[in-house]
Amino acid sequence: MRSLVRLHAVILLSSWMMWSCRGKEGPQGPAGPQGPAGQDLTRPQNGYIEGRARGKDNGGNSFDIPFRYTYYFSLGTYGFIGPDSLRIEFERGDSAGIGSLSLSFNWGRRSNTVTDVTIEGTAADISQSPVPTYRVNVLPIPPLTFPVTSQSVSNLSLSGDTLRGSFQYVRPSYNTVSIPNVITIPANTHPDTVSGTFLVKLVRARIYNRSSGQ
């Protein structure tokens, strides 16, 4: 019994000596380097549409609006409309949600022809305050004597899934045209031009055909 008591005493004494001899904690070390910036997964960047809108307003004052759009809400798409022809559609916008531009067209790769071009949106320079904007849209089909809006896509090259090219939109000069009870188009004294380049990654468009009842 005495031996057991002595053993307990030795264990307690040893534990107390080890605790009392423990060193104090040193000062906290310096903070580590900052981690990499996170990605914006809700509006990622992938390719671009960039260019300038130039022209004069009806008062003869010049405007020059540069833009570069990298944000998108859906991927650019392509679909086959023939053995060697593609239907291509894509859109890009700015980070403020003010400006955006969408392009769609048919491209015959073998013949290098582009048809059914549509360029629409808003050219905006968000680096300025207030932000200057220019609306890009297609005028309604005019009478035969009325100049039409010109839209074109050129210099196309496809590498893997990445498409590069150039575009141009020209809104012509014209006098006011009015068709009673149909439409009135205000005068545009000076022609306006929106032109630039693009680079965009494409995915194949998915088309789901479902018959009724399925």
PEHU-V303710 format. One record per backbone hydrogen bond with DSSP energy under -0.5 kcal/mol. NH is the residue of the N-H (numbers start at 0). CO is the residue of the C=O. Records with the same first field share a line. If there is no record, write none. Layout:
NH=CO, CO
//
This chain:
4=0
5=1
6=2
7=3
8=4
9=5
10=6
11=7
12=8
13=9
14=10
15=11
16=12
17=13
18=14
19=15
20=16
21=18
40=38
45=69
47=198
48=68
49=196
50=66
51=194
52=64
53=51, 192
54=62
56=60
59=56
62=54
64=52
65=63
66=50
68=48
69=92
70=92
71=43
75=200
76=88
77=202
78=86
80=84
81=84
84=81
85=106
86=78
87=85, 104
88=76
89=102
91=100
92=70
93=98
96=93
99=121
100=91
101=119
102=89
103=117
104=87
105=114
106=85
107=112
108=83, 106
109=83
111=107
112=107
114=105
117=103
119=101
120=135
121=99
122=133
124=131
125=123
127=124
133=122
135=120
136=134
145=142
149=169
151=167
153=165
156=163
158=156, 161
159=157
161=158
162=160, 199
163=156
164=197
165=153
166=195
167=151
168=193
169=149
170=191
171=169
173=187
176=184
178=182
179=177
181=178
182=178
184=176
185=183
187=173
191=170
192=53
193=168
194=51
195=166
196=49
197=164
198=47
199=162
201=160
202=75
204=77
206=204
207=205
208=206
209=207
213=210
//
